[in-house]
Amino acid sequence: MSDGSAAGGSNPALDRRVAALARQIAETINTGNAEERELLRDLAVNVLRDEVQVIETPRQVERSSSGSFNPFGIGIPFVLMGMVLVFLFPLVGLLMFAAAAVMIAWGVGTTLLARG
C-alpha cells in the first residue's frame, strides 16, 4: 500500500487520514482468524461502498451540430449527376453543377463557421 499519493487527492491531510484508517482496518482484519480474513475484508469493502457518498459532477454537454445533414456530402453526388446529365440534357446538367457548387460552398462555410 502506498501512502495515499496514488489517489492524487487535492487535500493531503485528508489523504493521510484515509490512508491511516485503511491501515488500521487492515491491521484489525489481520488480527482475526485466517478463515475469517476474507469475510472481514469483504465486509469492510461492502461497508465502504455502501456508506461513501459519491457525488457525480455533471458532465459538460458537447455542442451538437444542427443535425446529420451535410451539404458538402450532398454536393458531391450533384457533381457526378451533373457530369452525366450535361451530355444528355445540357441545361439540367449545368443546373446540377450550379446546385453542387452551392451545396459545397454551404458545407465548407458551415464547417468553417462552426469551428470559430
C-alpha positions in Angstrom: 0.0 0.0 0.0 1.2 3.5 -0.8 0.9 6.5 1.5 -2.1 7.9 -0.4 -0.2 9.7 -3.1 -1.6 7.3 -5.8 -5.1 8.6 -5.1 -4.0 12.1 -6.2 -6.4 13.9 -3.9 -6.3 17.7 -3.5 -6.2 17.6 0.3 -3.0 15.9 1.6 -4.2 15.9 5.2 -7.4 14.1 4.2 -5.4 11.6 2.1 -3.1 10.9 5.1 -6.1 10.3 7.4 -7.8 7.9 4.9 -4.5 6.0 4.5 -4.1 5.7 8.2 -7.7 4.5 8.7 -7.2 2.0 5.9 -4.0 0.7 7.6 -5.9 0.4 10.9 -8.7 -1.6 9.2 -6.1 -3.8 7.6 -4.3 -4.4 10.9 -7.7 -5.2 12.6 -8.6 -7.7 9.8 -5.1 -9.3 10.1 -5.6 -10.0 13.8 -8.7 -12.2 13.0 -8.6 -15.9 12.2 -7.2 -16.9 8.8 -10.5 -18.3 7.7 -12.4 -15.1 8.6 -10.0 -12.6 7.0 -11.6 -12.9 3.5 -15.0 -12.4 5.0 -13.9 -9.4 7.1 -12.2 -7.9 4.1 -15.3 -8.2 2.0 -17.4 -6.8 4.9 -15.1 -3.7 5.1 -15.2 -3.2 1.3 -19.0 -3.5 1.3 -19.5 -1.1 4.2 -17.2 1.5 2.4 -19.1 1.0 -0.8 -22.4 1.5 0.9 -21.5 4.3 3.2 -19.4 6.6 1.0 -21.4 9.1 -0.8 -20.3 9.6 -4.4 -21.4 12.9 -5.9 -21.4 12.8 -9.7 -20.4 16.0 -11.3 -22.5 16.9 -14.3 -20.5 16.4 -17.5 -20.4 19.2 -20.0 -22.7 18.6 -22.8 -20.9 18.7 -26.1 -22.2 21.1 -28.6 -24.2 19.1 -31.0 -24.3 20.0 -34.6 -27.6 21.2 -36.1 -28.2 17.6 -37.3 -26.8 15.0 -39.5 -27.4 17.0 -42.7 -24.1 17.6 -44.5 -24.5 19.9 -47.5 -20.9 19.2 -48.6 -21.8 15.5 -48.8 -24.9 16.2 -50.9 -22.9 18.4 -53.3 -20.6 15.5 -54.4 -23.4 13.4 -55.9 -24.7 16.5 -57.6 -21.4 17.0 -59.3 -21.5 13.3 -60.5 -25.0 13.7 -61.7 -24.2 16.9 -63.5 -21.3 15.2 -65.3 -23.6 12.6 -66.7 -26.6 14.9 -67.4 -24.5 17.7 -69.1 -24.1 15.3 -72.1 -27.8 14.1 -72.2 -29.6 17.3 -71.1 -27.1 20.2 -71.1 -29.3 22.7 -69.2 -30.2 20.2 -66.5 -26.5 19.2 -66.2 -25.4 22.8 -65.8 -28.1 23.3 -63.2 -26.8 20.3 -61.3 -23.3 21.8 -61.4 -24.7 25.0 -60.0 -26.6 23.2 -57.3 -23.4 21.3 -56.4 -21.4 24.5 -56.2 -24.0 26.0 -53.8 -24.1 22.9 -51.7 -20.3 22.5 -51.5 -19.9 26.2 -50.6 -22.6 25.9 -48.0 -20.9 22.8 -46.5 -17.5 24.4 -46.4 -18.9 27.7 -45.0 -20.8 25.9 -42.1 -17.7 23.9 -41.3 -15.5 26.9 -41.1 -18.1 28.9 -39.1 -18.7 26.0 -36.7 -15.1 25.8 -35.7 -14.9 29.5 -34.8 
